[in-house]
């Protein structure tokens, strides 16, 4: 693979490691100041990173903290990209599971049975 002393632009590394779909998206994120290198905000995508550096950035609803293990030579498949870093991130919060079939609780579409009950209550209210 690559030499541990080798350096690579941070936007290119984020793209190689498959955190961003395009290199320009990675560069925009870095330029916006949303990336920290070893705890310091960086604002230029041309900053070089190498072995042992720690990157912290937000992507979606998750905060990523990664230690760079390799710089990589190309944007390869996912297993190759995952070998470029060690994930130090806290585990993501558990997702709330939604019921597979929503029941009528005042929201969503009521079932036929629920519609009949609603109609009956409306008729009773009018009488």
C-alpha positions in Angstrom: 0.0 0.0 0.0 1.2 3.5 0.7 4.2 4.8 2.7 3.1 6.0 6.2 5.2 9.2 5.8 3.2 10.1 2.7 0.8 13.1 2.8 -2.4 13.7 0.9 -4.9 16.6 0.6 -7.7 16.3 3.1 -10.5 16.6 0.5 -8.9 13.9 -1.6 -8.4 11.7 1.4 -12.1 12.1 2.5 -13.1 11.2 -1.1 -10.7 8.2 -1.2 -12.1 6.9 2.2 -15.7 7.2 0.7 -17.0 9.7 3.2 -18.2 11.9 0.3 -19.5 10.9 -3.1 -17.5 13.5 -4.9 -14.2 15.3 -4.2 -15.9 18.7 -4.7 -18.4 17.9 -1.9 -15.5 17.0 0.4 -13.8 20.3 -0.6 -17.0 22.3 0.1 -17.3 20.7 3.6 -13.7 21.4 4.4 -14.0 25.0 3.1 -17.0 25.6 5.2 -14.9 25.0 8.3 -16.8 21.9 9.3 -13.7 19.7 9.6 -11.2 19.6 12.4 -7.7 18.2 12.0 -6.2 17.1 15.3 -8.8 19.3 17.1 -8.1 22.4 15.0 -10.6 23.8 12.5 -9.3 23.8 9.0 -10.7 25.9 6.2 -8.7 24.9 3.2 -9.1 21.7 1.3 -5.4 21.8 0.4 -4.2 21.0 3.9 -2.2 17.8 3.9 -3.0 14.8 6.2 -1.1 11.7 6.9 -0.7 8.7 9.2 -1.9 9.3 12.7 -3.9 12.5 12.1 -7.4 12.6 13.6 -10.2 14.1 11.6 -13.6 15.2 13.1 -16.5 16.2 10.9 -20.3 15.9 10.7 -22.0 14.0 7.9 -25.7 13.6 7.9 -26.9 13.2 11.5 -23.7 11.6 12.7 -20.3 13.0 14.0 -17.4 11.1 12.6 -14.0 10.9 14.4 -11.5 9.0 12.4 -7.7 8.3 12.8 -5.9 8.0 9.4 -4.0 4.8 9.0 -3.1 5.1 5.4 -3.4 7.8 2.7 -4.4 5.4 -0.1 -3.5 5.6 -3.8 -7.0 5.5 -5.3 -10.7 5.6 -4.5 -11.2 1.9 -4.4 -14.0 -0.4 -3.2 -15.6 0.0 0.2 -13.4 -2.6 2.0 -10.3 -1.0 0.7 -11.6 2.5 1.8 -12.4 1.2 5.3 -8.8 0.1 5.7 -7.7 3.7 5.4 -9.0 4.7 8.8 -9.9 3.7 12.3 -13.3 4.8 13.5 -13.2 6.5 16.9 -16.7 7.9 16.6 -19.2 7.4 19.4 -21.9 4.9 18.4 -24.9 6.5 16.6 -28.0 7.0 18.7 -30.5 4.1 18.4 -33.2 4.7 15.8 -36.8 4.6 16.9 -38.5 1.8 15.0 -41.8 2.7 13.4 -44.6 0.1 13.3 -44.7 -1.6 9.9 -48.4 -1.0 9.5 -49.5 2.3 11.0 -52.7 2.1 13.1 -55.2 4.9 13.2 -54.2 7.2 16.1 -55.4 10.5 14.8 -52.6 10.5 12.2 -52.2 8.6 9.0 -54.9 6.8 7.1 -57.5 5.0 9.1 -58.4 1.3 8.4 -61.9 0.4 7.2 -62.9 -0.6 10.7 -61.6 2.7 12.2 -63.6 4.6 9.5 -66.7 2.8 10.6 -66.1 3.7 14.2 -65.6 7.3 13.3 -68.7 7.4 11.2 -70.7 5.8 14.1 -69.3 8.4 16.6 -70.3 11.2 14.2 -73.8 9.8 13.8 -74.2 9.5 17.6 -73.0 13.1 18.1 -75.6 14.4 15.6 -78.5 12.6 17.3 
